[in-house]
Amino acid sequence: MKVEQTCIEARRASRVLAGLPRARKDDALGAVADALRRRSAEILAENEEDVRLARENRLADALVDRLLLDEDRLADIETAVRDVAALPDPVGEVVEGWRLDNGVQVRRVRVPLGVIAVIYEARPNVTVDAAALCLKSGNAVVLRGGTAAVHTNRILAEVVQGAVIETGLPREAVSYLGPDRRELAELLKQRDHVDLIVPRGGEELKEHLLEHSKVPVIYAAGGNCHVYVDAAADLDKALAIVVNAKCQRPGVCNAAETLLVHRQAASAFLPRVAEELGRRGVELIVDKPAGDILGDPSLKRANRTHYATEFLALTLAVRVVGSLDEALEHIATCGTRHSEAIVTEDLAAARRFSAEVDAACVYVNASTRFTDGAEFGLGAELGISTQKLHVRGPIALRELTCVKYELWGDGQVRG
Amino acid sequence: MKVEQTCIEARRASRVLAGLPRARKDDALGAVADALRRRSAEILAENEEDVRLARENRLADALVDRLLLDEDRLADIETAVRDVAALPDPVGEVVEGWRLDNGVQVRRVRVPLGVIAVIYEARPNVTVDAAALCLKSGNAVVLRGGTAAVHTNRILAEVVQGAVIETGLPREAVSYLGPDRRELAELLKQRDHVDLIVPRGGEELKEHLLEHSKVPVIYAAGGNCHVYVDAAADLDKALAIVVNAKCQRPGVCNAAETLLVHRQAASAFLPRVAEELGRRGVELIVDKPAGDILGDPSLKRANRTHYATEFLALTLAVRVVGSLDEALEHIATCGTRHSEAIVTEDLAAARRFSAEVDAACVYVNASTRFTDGAEFGLGAELGISTQKLHVRGPIALRELTCVKYELWGDGQVRG
C-alpha cells in the first residue's frame, strides 16, 4: 500500500512537472547542486556509516570503493547536476508536423513519459544523476536504491527533495524507497502509476525484472564487444583501436572483449598487438591459428565460453577468421548487440559491416569506447540500451520522453 | 521445439530482408497481390469451410461476419497490399547525423526490428495486412492466427509465402503458426529470436500476454474516448463533432464513448445533441444535471461503471462538468489515453487541454475518428498504440523499425 501510494503521488506530481518551462526545472537543479555542496558534511558522515558497515560485512574492496564518497567525488556529482541543467530541454520539441488534406494541423510533440522508477545497487551517485535526468525531462522519479548504500542514498534523496521543495516544485517529484524486498515486489506491479523502470545493476537484477515486472523496462545490458581487423586494415589504426578499446577502461560495457583478425592480416598484426597488449598487462586467450602465429605455448586456449564472456578485465579473447562473413557470423552468435568495430580501408567491407552487424553502435575505424552519451554529445545518460524498442544506445534525456499527437482543426469530421 | 525452430529460421531470413532494397520488397508485395487474385477461388473455398464451422458452432452473427470473405473483401485485401507497396520504404532513413569534435561521423539510421510476431483472432485480412507491413519494413513475420479462421489463415499464409518464394525472398520471411495453445506458450518465450509481438485482439489476449510474454509487446489497447464541449464552444462544430465521433463507426476504438459538457453550454447544447443523436438511434446515459436539462425521465442514469465503459455501440454516456479542470480530471481518471477532443473557441482552454491531456492523440475542434494511420497520411497500420514506449498512436511502417548508430572514423580512439 505504501508503495502504491508513493506512485500515485508521483503520478500527480508528474502532471505538474510536465507543464513546467525549462527555467523552473533548471532552477531546481541549481538548488540541488547548491544543496549538495552546502550539506556535504552530513552526506559524507552518512556515507562513512555505509562504508563502515560494508567493511564490517567484509564486502570486496572494489565494492567498497564503488560505495565510497569523498569531497572530490561529491564535487563531481554536483558538477554532473549543473551539466544536466545546461542541456537543452527535450520537452516541447515538435518532432514533426504536417497538415491533413482537410486542413487539420498535426504536430508530434515531445512530452515526458510521466513516472520513471530507477532501481539501482551500490553506486550512490545514481540517486542524484537519475533524479537530475528525470527532473530535467519533466518526469517524476521513484528511486529504489540497494542495501549497501542505504544511509548515503537516504540523505542524498533528502537533499534533492529539499532543493525541489525549496524551488516550489511538488515534493513527490522525487521519491525514495529503501531496499525492502517486498517494496520492490510492489513497485514492479505499479503498471497503472509507473510508466517505465530503468534498472542500473547486474544481470541478476535484470533477470528478476524480466521475470516479475509488469511495468515496461528498458534494459541496459552488458557489452560483449568485438574489434574485427580486416584483411585490408591499416595496422597502425588497428593497433591503436584495439589497445584503446581493451585498455582505456576495461571494466565498462563498451570495452572490447574479443579481437577477430582476418587470416591475411594475422601474421603481421598479431605479434605487434600481442606485444603492445602484453606491456599493458593484458592476458590473451587465443584460438589455435593465433597461438601458432604467436608461438607462445603459455597462452591459454580459447573455447566457446571465452568468446561469450564479458571479461570486464585486462583479458582479451582472440580468433583468426577466414573472411568478413566469418567475422559477421561470430559477432551475430557471440555479440550482445552493444558496440562492434571493424578496422579496414576497404569501402565494401566497411559498408557491409556497418549494414549487417545488428548492434546499437557499429564503428568503422574507431574505438568502441565512444559508446557513451557524453561522447556522442547527448549529455549524461542512464546507461546504454541494447534493446531495440524505444531506445537503442545511450539512454539520455530525449529517451526519457515520448511523443503525442496534437491535432488542431476548426470543426473537421471524418467523411 | 517446432516453434523455436520457426523463430530461428525467421531470424535468419530477417538478416536477408534487412539488406533488401525497396524494389525487391515491392516486387514481392506485387506478387502477393497478384497471387491473391489468381488464387481467389481456393481462398474463398477455404473461407466457406470456416464460415460453415462457425455457424455449426453457433458463433454470433457479428463474429461470423468478421470471418467472412467474398470477392469484394478479397479485392480490398489485394488493394491494401498494393497500397503498402506504394508507401515509402522506412528502412535506410538517416534520422539524424552529426560530426563529433574528433571527426567521427555519427548517423542514426533506421533499420528493421528483425522478427515480429503478430497474434490475432478472427479477422483473416490480418494475415495479409501484417505480412505486407512486416515485409515492407524489412522484418520477418511469424503469424499466429485464431481458431475460427484457421482454414482461411492457412491458405492466405500459403499464398503469401508462395509469392515471397517466387520473387526470390527467403521462404522463412513469412511463417504461420496454427491456433495451438502450447505453440502460443512457446512463442511467448522466444525472446532471443523474436524482437516484438503485436497482438490484434481483445482485452483477454492482452492480459494473457502481459502475464506471460517474455518478448516485448506493443499493446494496441481499447479507446474510452471523450469529447469535451467547453463553455466557449461553437455549438454547431460541437454538434457535428459529437455526432461524427459517436455515430460514424461506433464499433471502433477511436469512437467517442462519453460526452462532457461545460455547465454554461449544457442547456443550449444538450437538447440539440440529444435530438440529433436520438434520430440516429443513440442511447444516452446521463448524470443528474444532464437528465434535468433534457427532462426525459426514461433516460438511464450514469454511474462510474458507465464512464469507464468502452461501449463500441450506439450508446453515449453524458456528464455536465463545472469547469475545464473537472473535464481534465474526468478524462485523466476514466480515459484510456487513446484519443480525446475539446470543442472550444477559447485559445487558453485549447492550449491547456492540448498540453495537459495525457493521450496518444489530443484534438482541438476535430473528431476523434481521425486517429488512424491512413487518415494521418501514414498509410496502413497494425493498430493504435496507447502505450508510451516506442510508439504512441498509429503503428505504421516506421513504428516497425528501430534505429542504430553508425559511426565512421579514420582511427579515432578515446582519450
Interface residues (C-beta under 8 A of the other chain):
Chain A: R15 A18 G19 W98 L100 V104 V106 V111 L113 G114 R191 D195 L196 L210 K214 P216 I218 D234 D236 K237 A240 I241 V243 N244 A245 Q248 A332 A350 S354 A355 E356 D358 A359 A360 C361 V362 Y363 V364 N365 A366 S367 R369 F370 T371 E375 F376 G377 Q387 K388 L389 H390 R392 G393 C402 V403 K404 Y405 E406 L407 W408 G409 D410 G411 Q412 V413 R414
Chain B: R15 A18 G19 W98 L100 V104 V106 V111 L113 G114 R191 D195 L196 L210 K214 P216 I218 D234 D236 K237 A240 I241 V243 N244 A245 Q248 A332 A350 S354 A355 E356 D358 A359 A360 C361 V362 Y363 V364 N365 A366 S367 R369 F370 T371 E375 F376 G377 Q387 K388 L389 H390 R392 G393 C402 V403 K404 Y405 E406 L407 W408 G409 D410 G411 Q412 V413 R414
